Amino acid sequence: MRLMTQPVIRAMTAADVDGAAEAMLRHEFGERRPQLAFSASHASCRAFVAEADGAIVGTGIATINGPIGWVGTVWVDPAFRRRGLGLGLTEASIDAAEASCCRTLDLVASDAGRPMYERIGFTVQSWYRILEAPGLGREAGTPDSRIRPFRPDDLAAMSALDRVATGEDRASLLAAFATPESARCLVDASGELGGFVVRPPWGGAATIAPDMDDAFAILRARRLEHAAGRRVRAGLLSDNAAGLARLAAAGWTDAWHAPRMVRGEAFDWDPTAIWGQFNFAMG
């Protein structure tokens, strides 16, 4: 019987993206090509692959958001599981984040991954609740008049609002993803920013709004942009009990939940202001 080659963990390059995306899709990990392409090239990301006999058999990504780093997209080809490769990719991502001066690490754990993360010092900080609702379609009404397309001069205010909500510095991600087509801002008559939503190329919708009414205005605007046959998702933390209750009362239903885990220094943030994510490798 031929023995499998021991995989080598190394930095992901642009040349690895297609092979990694095809392998992940083949093994039902979803379409990750746009995310992998971004992570392999953007200055905020540290992306890794495991390679064996010229094939990509694992991935891991760290995203550096100032003092906080996210670890995610840890995937291992089924033929190479239970050999410590997932831990190796996780540790490579952690080492890269800590080398970039991250004092705190966050991740979202699957049921299978949680015991491994607990063994290396992560604890449950909160729980993500992903809820969904059908689109309403433009014929159902018009968005709140305070909501308008993103403008480049919104970036500073968006970054400041985001920093208070998340405790992170995601300015480079906002700058990379926010366009008049992909982002909406809620701005009052005085010009003050009350919230925003930014959609990255792979889906998801990072949504920040400290005021619940503003958050619901943004979520309604998203539903109006989608026909009734499509679904709109929101991602809240369990800390936001009032927001979860109001969504449930408005007909949103649970789609998925998972623990948000943390390791390192405590930090100031406002989980009730978070209503959606770029994805779970970036926050």
ZATOR-368387 format. One record per residue (C-alpha): residue in one letter; residue number from 1; x, y, z. Coordinates in steps of 0.05 Angstrom, whole numbers, plus 5000, padded with zeros to 4 digits. Example, Ala and Ser with C-alpha at 12.3 -4.5 7.8 and 13.67 -1.06 7.14 Angstrom:
% ZATOR-368387
@bati->A dolo->1 c1->5246 c2->4910 c3->5156
@bati->S dolo->2 c1->5273 c2->4979 c3->5143
***
This chain:
% ZATOR-368387
@bati->M dolo->1 c1->5000 c2->5000 c3->5000
@bati->R dolo->2 c1->5027 c2->5068 c3->4980
@bati->L dolo->3 c1->5039 c2->5115 c3->5039
@bati->M dolo->4 c1->5012 c2->5186 c3->5034
@bati->T dolo->5 c1->5064 c2->5241 c3->5030
@bati->Q dolo->6 c1->5069 c2->5284 c3->5092
@bati->P dolo->7 c1->5039 c2->5352 c3->5073
@bati->V dolo->8 c1->5080 c2->5415 c3->5076
@bati->I dolo->9 c1->5048 c2->5478 c3->5104
@bati->R dolo->10 c1->5069 c2->5542 c3->5068
@bati->A dolo->11 c1->5043 c2->5611 c3->5049
@bati->M dolo->12 c1->4988 c2->5611 c3->4998
@bati->T dolo->13 c1->5004 c2->5644 c3->4931
@bati->A dolo->14 c1->4958 c2->5668 c3->4875
@bati->A dolo->15 c1->4978 c2->5605 c3->4837
@bati->D dolo->16 c1->4947 c2->5562 c3->4893
@bati->V dolo->17 c1->4878 c2->5594 c3->4891
@bati->D dolo->18 c1->4847 c2->5553 c3->4835
@bati->G dolo->19 c1->4872 c2->5487 c3->4862
@bati->A dolo->20 c1->4850 c2->5502 c3->4933
@bati->A dolo->21 c1->4782 c2->5527 c3->4911
@bati->E dolo->22 c1->4770 c2->5466 c3->4868
@bati->A dolo->23 c1->4790 c2->5418 c3->4923
@bati->M dolo->24 c1->4746 c2->5453 c3->4974
@bati->L dolo->25 c1->4686 c2->5453 c3->4927
@bati->R dolo->26 c1->4697 c2->5380 c3->4909
@bati->H dolo->27 c1->4694 c2->5362 c3->4982
@bati->E dolo->28 c1->4632 c2->5404 c3->4996
@bati->F dolo->29 c1->4665 c2->5462 c3->5032
@bati->G dolo->30 c1->4630 c2->5512 c3->4987
@bati->E dolo->31 c1->4654 c2->5561 c3->4934
@bati->R dolo->32 c1->4713 c2->5597 c3->4964
@bati->R dolo->33 c1->4751 c2->5623 c3->4903
@bati->P dolo->34 c1->4735 c2->5698 c3->4912
@bati->Q dolo->35 c1->4754 c2->5696 c3->4986
@bati->L dolo->36 c1->4817 c2->5656 c3->4973
@bati->A dolo->37 c1->4839 c2->5703 c3->4918
@bati->F dolo->38 c1->4830 c2->5763 c3->4963
@bati->S dolo->39 c1->4864 c2->5730 c3->5023
@bati->A dolo->40 c1->4924 c2->5708 c3->4981
@bati->S dolo->41 c1->4938 c2->5780 c3->4959
@bati->H dolo->42 c1->4912 c2->5830 c3->5011
@bati->A dolo->43 c1->4959 c2->5861 c3->5062
@bati->S dolo->44 c1->4912 c2->5847 c3->5120
@bati->C dolo->45 c1->4912 c2->5772 c3->5108
@bati->R dolo->46 c1->4960 c2->5715 c3->5120
@bati->A dolo->47 c1->4938 c2->5654 c3->5080
@bati->F dolo->48 c1->4967 c2->5585 c3->5083
@bati->V dolo->49 c1->4960 c2->5519 c3->5045
@bati->A dolo->50 c1->4981 c2->5448 c3->5059
@bati->E dolo->51 c1->5010 c2->5415 c3->4997
@bati->A dolo->52 c1->5023 c2->5341 c3->4984
@bati->D dolo->53 c1->5049 c2->5313 c3->4918
@bati->G dolo->54 c1->5032 c2->5378 c3->4883
@bati->A dolo->55 c1->4960 c2->5380 c3->4907
@bati->I dolo->56 c1->4929 c2->5428 c3->4957
@bati->V dolo->57 c1->4901 c2->5388 c3->5015
@bati->G dolo->58 c1->4889 c2->5442 c3->5068
@bati->T dolo->59 c1->4880 c2->5516 c3->5079
@bati->G dolo->60 c1->4881 c2->5566 c3->5137
@bati->I dolo->61 c1->4874 c2->5641 c3->5139
@bati->A dolo->62 c1->4890 c2->5695 c3->5190
@bati->T dolo->63 c1->4863 c2->5766 c3->5181
@bati->I dolo->64 c1->4898 c2->5822 c3->5218
@bati->N dolo->65 c1->4848 c2->5874 c3->5243
@bati->G dolo->66 c1->4895 c2->5917 c3->5284
@bati->P dolo->67 c1->4903 c2->5887 c3->5354
@bati->I dolo->68 c1->4854 c2->5831 c3->5339
@bati->G dolo->69 c1->4866 c2->5774 c3->5291
@bati->W dolo->70 c1->4815 c2->5726 c3->5261
@bati->V dolo->71 c1->4832 c2->5654 c3->5246
@bati->G dolo->72 c1->4788 c2->5617 c3->5197
@bati->T dolo->73 c1->4777 c2->5577 c3->5133
@bati->V dolo->74 c1->4814 c2->5519 c3->5165
@bati->W dolo->75 c1->4800 c2->5462 c3->5117
@bati->V dolo->76 c1->4833 c2->5394 c3->5108
@bati->D dolo->77 c1->4821 c2->5344 c3->5052
@bati->P dolo->78 c1->4784 c2->5284 c3->5082
@bati->A dolo->79 c1->4840 c2->5237 c3->5063
@bati->F dolo->80 c1->4889 c2->5276 c3->5107
@bati->R dolo->81 c1->4845 c2->5287 c3->5168
@bati->R dolo->82 c1->4862 c2->5261 c3->5238
@bati->R dolo->83 c1->4936 c2->5271 c3->5225
@bati->G dolo->84 c1->4945 c2->5338 c3->5260
@bati->L dolo->85 c1->4941 c2->5379 c3->5196
@bati->G dolo->86 c1->4883 c2->5422 c3->5219
@bati->L dolo->87 c1->4921 c2->5439 c3->5282
@bati->G dolo->88 c1->4983 c2->5455 c3->5240
@bati->L dolo->89 c1->4945 c2->5502 c3->5195
@bati->T dolo->90 c1->4912 c2->5535 c3->5255
@bati->E dolo->91 c1->4979 c2->5545 c3->5290
@bati->A dolo->92 c1->5010 c2->5574 c3->5226
@bati->S dolo->93 c1->4953 c2->5624 c3->5223
@bati->I dolo->94 c1->4959 c2->5640 c3->5297
@bati->D dolo->95 c1->5034 c2->5650 c3->5292
@bati->A dolo->96 c1->5025 c2->5697 c3->5233
@bati->A dolo->97 c1->4974 c2->5738 c3->5271
@bati->E dolo->98 c1->5016 c2->5743 c3->5333
@bati->A dolo->99 c1->5077 c2->5762 c3->5292
@bati->S dolo->100 c1->5035 c2->5820 c3->5265
@bati->C dolo->101 c1->5024 c2->5843 c3->5337
@bati->C dolo->102 c1->4954 c2->5816 c3->5348
@bati->R dolo->103 c1->4941 c2->5812 c3->5422
@bati->T dolo->104 c1->4875 c2->5776 c3->5416
@bati->L dolo->105 c1->4851 c2->5721 c3->5370
@bati->D dolo->106 c1->4780 c2->5706 c3->5349
@bati->L dolo->107 c1->4749 c2->5649 c3->5311
@bati->V dolo->108 c1->4683 c2->5615 c3->5299
@bati->A dolo->109 c1->4685 c2->5541 c3->5314
@bati->S dolo->110 c1->4649 c2->5482 c3->5283
@bati->D dolo->111 c1->4627 c2->5425 c3->5327
@bati->A dolo->112 c1->4686 c2->5384 c3->5302
@bati->G dolo->113 c1->4737 c2->5439 c3->5311
@bati->R dolo->114 c1->4716 c2->5465 c3->5379
@bati->P dolo->115 c1->4753 c2->5413 c3->5422
@bati->M dolo->116 c1->4818 c2->5427 c3->5385
@bati->Y dolo->117 c1->4811 c2->5502 c3->5396
@bati->E dolo->118 c1->4796 c2->5492 c3->5470
@bati->R dolo->119 c1->4859 c2->5450 c3->5477
@bati->I dolo->120 c1->4901 c2->5509 c3->5451
@bati->G dolo->121 c1->4870 c2->5560 c3->5498
@bati->F dolo->122 c1->4808 c2->5587 c3->5463
@bati->T dolo->123 c1->4745 c2->5597 c3->5504
@bati->V dolo->124 c1->4674 c2->5614 c3->5483
@bati->Q dolo->125 c1->4663 c2->5689 c3->5483
@bati->S dolo->126 c1->4593 c2->5690 c3->5453
@bati->W dolo->127 c1->4550 c2->5655 c3->5402
@bati->Y dolo->128 c1->4534 c2->5677 c3->5331
@bati->R dolo->129 c1->4461 c2->5669 c3->5310
@bati->I dolo->130 c1->4449 c2->5672 c3->5236
@bati->L dolo->131 c1->4378 c2->5688 c3->5217
@bati->E dolo->132 c1->4344 c2->5695 c3->5150
@bati->A dolo->133 c1->4282 c2->5725 c3->5119
@bati->P dolo->134 c1->4253 c2->5726 c3->5049
@bati->G dolo->135 c1->4266 c2->5785 c3->5003
@bati->L dolo->136 c1->4211 c2->5835 c3->4996
@bati->G dolo->137 c1->4224 c2->5863 c3->4926
@bati->R dolo->138 c1->4224 c2->5935 c3->4906
@bati->E dolo->139 c1->4149 c2->5934 c3->4896
@bati->A dolo->140 c1->4141 c2->5926 c3->4972
@bati->G dolo->141 c1->4162 c2->5998 c3->4985
@bati->T dolo->142 c1->4222 c2->6044 c3->4988
@bati->P dolo->143 c1->4282 c2->6043 c3->5035
@bati->D dolo->144 c1->4288 c2->6092 c3->5092
@bati->S dolo->145 c1->4306 c2->6160 c3->5062
@bati->R dolo->146 c1->4368 c2->6163 c3->5106
@bati->I dolo->147 c1->4400 c2->6105 c3->5069
@bati->R dolo->148 c1->4443 c2->6122 c3->5009
@bati->P dolo->149 c1->4500 c2->6091 c3->4969
@bati->F dolo->150 c1->4570 c2->6094 c3->4998
@bati->R dolo->151 c1->4615 c2->6152 c3->4981
@bati->P dolo->152 c1->4691 c2->6151 c3->4990
@bati->D dolo->153 c1->4687 c2->6207 c3->5041
@bati->D dolo->154 c1->4646 c2->6160 c3->5086
@bati->L dolo->155 c1->4706 c2->6115 c3->5100
@bati->A dolo->156 c1->4733 c2->6152 c3->5161
@bati->A dolo->157 c1->4666 c2->6154 c3->5196
@bati->M dolo->158 c1->4652 c2->6082 c3->5178
@bati->S dolo->159 c1->4719 c2->6059 c3->5205
@bati->A dolo->160 c1->4708 c2->6098 c3->5270
@bati->L dolo->161 c1->4638 c2->6068 c3->5280
@bati->D dolo->162 c1->4664 c2->5999 c3->5263
@bati->R dolo->163 c1->4721 c2->6004 c3->5313
@bati->V dolo->164 c1->4674 c2->6020 c3->5371
@bati->A dolo->165 c1->4628 c2->5962 c3->5352
@bati->T dolo->166 c1->4680 c2->5908 c3->5339
@bati->G dolo->167 c1->4742 c2->5932 c3->5378
@bati->E dolo->168 c1->4780 c2->5919 c3->5314
@bati->D dolo->169 c1->4813 c2->5962 c3->5260
@bati->R dolo->170 c1->4779 c2->5938 c3->5196
@bati->A dolo->171 c1->4793 c2->6002 c3->5157
@bati->S dolo->172 c1->4832 c2->5966 c3->5103
@bati->L dolo->173 c1->4776 c2->5916 c3->5093
@bati->L dolo->174 c1->4724 c2->5971 c3->5088
@bati->A dolo->175 c1->4767 c2->6007 c3->5038
@bati->A dolo->176 c1->4776 c2->5944 c3->4997
@bati->F dolo->177 c1->4703 c2->5924 c3->4994
@bati->A dolo->178 c1->4661 c2->5988 c3->4998
@bati->T dolo->179 c1->4637 c2->6016 c3->4932
@bati->P dolo->180 c1->4573 c2->6053 c3->4913
@bati->E dolo->181 c1->4546 c2->5986 c3->4888
@bati->S dolo->182 c1->4567 c2->5942 c3->4947
@bati->A dolo->183 c1->4556 c2->5988 c3->5007
@bati->R dolo->184 c1->4500 c2->6030 c3->5037
@bati->C dolo->185 c1->4505 c2->6082 c3->5092
@bati->L dolo->186 c1->4451 c2->6108 c3->5138
@bati->V dolo->187 c1->4463 c2->6182 c3->5148
@bati->D dolo->188 c1->4418 c2->6231 c3->5185
@bati->A dolo->189 c1->4400 c2->6302 c3->5165
@bati->S dolo->190 c1->4461 c2->6330 c3->5200
@bati->G dolo->191 c1->4507 c2->6283 c3->5161
@bati->E dolo->192 c1->4523 c2->6237 c3->5220
@bati->L dolo->193 c1->4533 c2->6165 c3->5203
@bati->G dolo->194 c1->4487 c2->6118 c3->5241
@bati->G dolo->195 c1->4504 c2->6052 c3->5208
@bati->F dolo->196 c1->4526 c2->6017 c3->5145
@bati->V dolo->197 c1->4528 c2->5952 c3->5107
@bati->V dolo->198 c1->4585 c2->5929 c3->5063
@bati->R dolo->199 c1->4581 c2->5866 c3->5019
@bati->P dolo->200 c1->4646 c2->5831 c3->4999
@bati->P dolo->201 c1->4650 c2->5796 c3->4931
@bati->W dolo->202 c1->4634 c2->5727 c3->4960
@bati->G dolo->203 c1->4569 c2->5746 c3->4995
@bati->G dolo->204 c1->4559 c2->5762 c3->5068
@bati->A dolo->205 c1->4544 c2->5832 c3->5091
@bati->A dolo->206 c1->4584 c2->5866 c3->5146
@bati->T dolo->207 c1->4531 c2->5908 c3->5181
@bati->I dolo->208 c1->4543 c2->5957 c3->5237
@bati->A dolo->209 c1->4490 c2->5999 c3->5272
@bati->P dolo->210 c1->4491 c2->6018 c3->5346
@bati->D dolo->211 c1->4417 c2->6037 c3->5345
@bati->M dolo->212 c1->4367 c2->5980 c3->5335
@bati->D dolo->213 c1->4318 c2->6021 c3->5293
@bati->D dolo->214 c1->4375 c2->6041 c3->5247
@bati->A dolo->215 c1->4396 c2->5968 c3->5241
@bati->F dolo->216 c1->4326 c2->5947 c3->5222
@bati->A dolo->217 c1->4322 c2->6003 c3->5170
@bati->I dolo->218 c1->4386 c2->5976 c3->5139
@bati->L dolo->219 c1->4361 c2->5904 c3->5141
@bati->R dolo->220 c1->4295 c2->5924 c3->5110
@bati->A dolo->221 c1->4331 c2->5961 c3->5054
@bati->R dolo->222 c1->4370 c2->5896 c3->5040
@bati->R dolo->223 c1->4304 c2->5857 c3->5037
@bati->L dolo->224 c1->4275 c2->5908 c3->4988
@bati->E dolo->225 c1->4335 c2->5896 c3->4942
@bati->H dolo->226 c1->4319 c2->5821 c3->4938
@bati->A dolo->227 c1->4259 c2->5787 c3->4905
@bati->A dolo->228 c1->4213 c2->5744 c3->4948
@bati->G dolo->229 c1->4245 c2->5680 c3->4923
@bati->R dolo->230 c1->4313 c2->5699 c3->4952
@bati->R dolo->231 c1->4336 c2->5699 c3->5025
@bati->V dolo->232 c1->4370 c2->5754 c3->5064
@bati->R dolo->233 c1->4414 c2->5737 c3->5124
@bati->A dolo->234 c1->4433 c2->5774 c3->5187
@bati->G dolo->235 c1->4486 c2->5753 c3->5237
@bati->L dolo->236 c1->4477 c2->5774 c3->5309
@bati->L dolo->237 c1->4512 c2->5755 c3->5373
@bati->S dolo->238 c1->4475 c2->5723 c3->5430
@bati->D dolo->239 c1->4491 c2->5785 c3->5472
@bati->N dolo->240 c1->4439 c2->5822 c3->5429
@bati->A dolo->241 c1->4378 c2->5790 c3->5460
@bati->A dolo->242 c1->4332 c2->5849 c3->5443
@bati->G dolo->243 c1->4354 c2->5849 c3->5370
@bati->L dolo->244 c1->4343 c2->5774 c3->5365
@bati->A dolo->245 c1->4274 c2->5779 c3->5395
@bati->R dolo->246 c1->4254 c2->5835 c3->5348
@bati->L dolo->247 c1->4279 c2->5797 c3->5287
@bati->A dolo->248 c1->4239 c2->5736 c3->5309
@bati->A dolo->249 c1->4177 c2->5778 c3->5318
@bati->A dolo->250 c1->4187 c2->5805 c3->5247
@bati->G dolo->251 c1->4189 c2->5735 c3->5218
@bati->W dolo->252 c1->4263 c2->5722 c3->5214
@bati->T dolo->253 c1->4281 c2->5649 c3->5227
@bati->D dolo->254 c1->4343 c2->5614 c3->5253
@bati->A dolo->255 c1->4389 c2->5587 c3->5199
@bati->W dolo->256 c1->4453 c2->5570 c3->5236
@bati->H dolo->257 c1->4491 c2->5582 c3->5301
@bati->A dolo->258 c1->4562 c2->5572 c3->5325
@bati->P dolo->259 c1->4607 c2->5594 c3->5383
@bati->R dolo->260 c1->4652 c2->5654 c3->5375
@bati->M dolo->261 c1->4717 c2->5636 c3->5412
@bati->V dolo->262 c1->4772 c2->5681 c3->5437
@bati->R dolo->263 c1->4844 c2->5675 c3->5463
@bati->G dolo->264 c1->4887 c2->5731 c3->5491
@bati->E dolo->265 c1->4874 c2->5801 c3->5519
@bati->A dolo->266 c1->4804 c2->5826 c3->5534
@bati->F dolo->267 c1->4781 c2->5886 c3->5492
@bati->D dolo->268 c1->4726 c2->5937 c3->5489
@bati->W dolo->269 c1->4670 c2->5926 c3->5438
@bati->D dolo->270 c1->4595 c2->5931 c3->5430
@bati->P dolo->271 c1->4566 c2->5864 c3->5405
@bati->T dolo->272 c1->4496 c2->5893 c3->5402
@bati->A dolo->273 c1->4519 c2->5939 c3->5345
@bati->I dolo->274 c1->4540 c2->5880 c3->5300
@bati->W dolo->275 c1->4486 c2->5854 c3->5252
@bati->G dolo->276 c1->4527 c2->5818 c3->5199
@bati->Q dolo->277 c1->4597 c2->5796 c3->5180
@bati->F dolo->278 c1->4645 c2->5795 c3->5121
@bati->N dolo->279 c1->4655 c2->5722 c3->5137
@bati->F dolo->280 c1->4681 c2->5681 c3->5195
@bati->A dolo->281 c1->4754 c2->5687 c3->5175
@bati->M dolo->282 c1->4751 c2->5763 c3->5177
@bati->G dolo->283 c1->4697 c2->5783 c3->5226
***
